[in-house]
Amino acid sequence: MDYLNKSLNFYKDCDVLAIGKQIKEADMPNSILKLLNETKPDILVITGHDAYYEKNGDINNINNYKNSKYFRDTIIKSREYEKSHEKLVIIAGACQSDYEDLIRSGANFASSPKRINIHALDPAVVAVNVALTKRDENINIKELLSKTKYGKSGIGGILGQGMMYVGYPR
């Protein structure tokens, strides 16, 4: 709960509306559709705890990760709700997650390309930057990742646009 509260405080400090729910990783796939229908978000952060079990060998086998399969299944269910990467931005993963599988499953951003531990606020940093970038502007991925603790070793993503509508007068 500490990490969720830190993230919610970070969003509040950045003036970004956020709703946080603490759900066990194994329960996420079965809970996500109800939450998406209730909240109708533009950005979804799917995170928690993860670990790569190096002793088991194959880095490409999702079963060698503590929770990546639950993150993957949650992404897949979320893409059933909204297929478009532009209408629902998904940021997924945690420390040492199976980056390639999370991206392949439909995440816009995921951790951890180098299977390292990430900072607890890194997914929130990505979410805030996506939220505060104008809809007609591309996300500068290199610049965005430089704002995270471990940069491209900790999080990666695909090219996309921001989510912020800008009107005048404000």
C-alpha positions as CSV (number, residue, x, y, z in Angstrom):
1,M,0.0,0.0,0.0
2,D,3.0,2.3,0.6
3,Y,3.9,2.3,-3.1
4,L,0.3,2.9,-4.2
5,N,0.1,5.9,-1.8
6,K,3.4,7.3,-3.0
7,S,2.2,7.0,-6.6
8,L,-1.1,8.7,-5.8
9,N,0.6,11.5,-4.0
10,F,3.0,11.9,-7.0
11,Y,0.0,12.2,-9.3
12,K,-1.7,14.7,-7.0
13,D,1.5,16.8,-6.8
14,C,1.5,16.8,-10.7
15,D,-2.2,17.8,-10.9
16,V,-3.1,14.5,-12.6
17,L,-6.3,12.9,-11.7
18,A,-5.6,9.3,-10.7
19,I,-7.6,6.4,-9.2
20,G,-5.6,3.6,-7.5
21,K,-6.7,0.1,-6.6
22,Q,-4.5,-2.4,-4.8
23,I,-5.1,-5.9,-6.3
24,K,-3.0,-9.0,-5.9
25,E,-1.2,-9.7,-9.2
26,A,-2.9,-13.1,-9.6
27,D,-6.3,-11.4,-9.3
28,M,-5.6,-8.6,-11.8
29,P,-6.8,-10.4,-15.0
30,N,-10.2,-11.2,-13.5
31,S,-10.7,-7.8,-12.0
32,I,-9.6,-5.5,-14.8
33,L,-12.7,-5.4,-17.0
34,K,-15.0,-4.4,-14.1
35,L,-12.5,-1.6,-13.1
36,L,-12.2,-0.3,-16.7
37,N,-15.9,-0.1,-17.1
38,E,-16.3,1.7,-13.7
39,T,-13.4,4.2,-14.3
40,K,-13.1,4.6,-18.1
41,P,-9.4,5.6,-18.0
42,D,-7.3,7.1,-20.7
43,I,-4.1,5.7,-19.1
44,L,-3.8,2.4,-17.2
45,V,-0.9,1.5,-15.0
46,I,-0.6,-2.3,-14.3
47,T,2.2,-2.8,-11.8
48,G,3.1,-4.6,-8.5
49,H,6.0,-6.9,-7.8
50,D,7.8,-9.2,-10.2
51,A,11.1,-11.1,-10.4
52,Y,13.0,-13.0,-13.1
53,Y,14.1,-16.4,-11.8
54,E,17.5,-16.5,-13.6
55,K,18.2,-20.0,-12.2
56,N,15.4,-21.3,-14.4
57,G,17.2,-20.1,-17.5
58,D,15.2,-19.0,-20.5
59,I,14.6,-15.2,-20.4
60,N,11.9,-15.6,-23.1
61,N,9.8,-18.0,-21.0
62,I,7.2,-16.0,-19.1
63,N,6.9,-18.9,-16.6
64,N,10.3,-17.9,-15.4
65,Y,8.9,-14.7,-13.9
66,K,7.0,-14.3,-10.7
67,N,4.1,-12.1,-12.0
68,S,4.7,-11.2,-15.6
69,K,2.1,-13.7,-16.8
70,Y,-0.6,-11.9,-14.7
71,F,0.5,-8.5,-16.1
72,R,0.4,-10.0,-19.6
73,D,-3.1,-11.5,-19.1
74,T,-4.3,-8.2,-17.6
75,I,-3.0,-6.3,-20.7
76,I,-4.8,-8.8,-23.0
77,K,-8.1,-8.3,-21.2
78,S,-7.6,-4.5,-21.2
79,R,-7.1,-4.6,-25.0
80,E,-10.4,-6.5,-25.3
81,Y,-12.0,-3.5,-23.6
82,E,-10.1,-1.0,-25.8
83,K,-8.0,-2.1,-28.8
84,S,-6.6,1.3,-29.7
85,H,-3.2,2.2,-28.2
86,E,-4.1,5.8,-28.7
87,K,-7.4,5.7,-26.7
88,L,-6.0,3.6,-23.8
89,V,-2.3,3.9,-23.0
90,I,-1.1,0.9,-21.0
91,I,2.0,1.1,-18.8
92,A,2.8,-2.4,-17.4
93,G,5.3,-4.3,-15.4
94,A,7.5,-4.1,-12.4
95,C,11.0,-5.0,-11.4
96,Q,12.6,-7.5,-13.8
97,S,9.4,-8.1,-15.8
98,D,9.3,-9.7,-19.2
99,Y,9.4,-6.5,-21.2
100,E,9.0,-8.1,-24.7
101,D,6.0,-10.2,-23.7
102,L,4.3,-7.2,-22.1
103,I,4.8,-5.0,-25.2
104,R,3.8,-7.9,-27.5
105,S,0.6,-8.3,-25.5
106,G,-0.5,-4.7,-26.1
107,A,1.3,-2.4,-23.6
108,N,2.4,1.0,-24.8
109,F,5.2,1.1,-22.2
110,A,6.6,-1.8,-20.1
111,S,9.4,-2.7,-17.8
112,S,12.1,-4.1,-17.7
113,P,14.1,-4.4,-20.9
114,K,17.3,-5.3,-19.0
115,R,15.6,-7.3,-16.3
116,I,16.6,-4.8,-13.6
117,N,14.8,-3.5,-10.6
118,I,13.0,-0.2,-11.4
119,H,12.1,2.6,-9.1
120,A,8.6,2.3,-7.7
121,L,7.6,5.7,-9.2
122,D,8.9,5.0,-12.7
123,P,5.5,3.8,-14.1
124,A,3.9,6.9,-12.6
125,V,6.6,9.2,-14.1
126,V,5.7,7.7,-17.5
127,A,1.9,8.0,-16.9
128,V,2.2,11.7,-15.9
129,N,4.3,12.6,-18.9
130,V,1.8,10.9,-21.2
131,A,-1.1,12.6,-19.5
132,L,0.6,16.1,-19.7
133,T,1.7,15.8,-23.4
134,K,-0.8,17.3,-25.9
135,R,-2.8,14.8,-28.0
136,D,-1.4,16.2,-31.2
137,E,2.2,15.8,-30.0
138,N,4.3,12.6,-30.2
139,I,5.8,11.4,-27.0
140,N,9.6,11.8,-27.1
141,I,10.4,8.4,-25.7
142,K,14.1,9.1,-25.2
143,E,13.4,12.3,-23.3
144,L,10.6,10.6,-21.3
145,L,12.8,7.6,-20.3
146,S,15.6,10.0,-19.2
147,K,13.2,11.2,-16.5
148,T,13.0,7.7,-15.0
149,K,15.6,6.4,-12.6
150,Y,17.2,3.7,-14.9
151,G,16.2,5.1,-18.3
152,K,15.9,2.6,-21.2
153,S,17.3,-0.2,-19.1
154,G,14.3,0.0,-16.8
155,I,11.4,0.9,-19.1
156,G,10.8,1.0,-22.8
157,G,7.9,1.7,-25.1
158,I,6.4,2.3,-28.5
159,L,5.9,5.6,-30.3
160,G,2.6,7.3,-29.5
161,Q,0.9,10.6,-28.8
162,G,0.0,12.4,-25.6
163,M,-3.4,12.3,-23.9
164,M,-4.0,15.9,-22.9
165,Y,-6.7,18.0,-24.6
166,V,-5.8,21.7,-24.7
167,G,-8.5,24.3,-25.1
168,Y,-8.7,28.1,-25.1
169,P,-9.5,29.8,-23.0
170,R,-8.5,27.4,-20.3
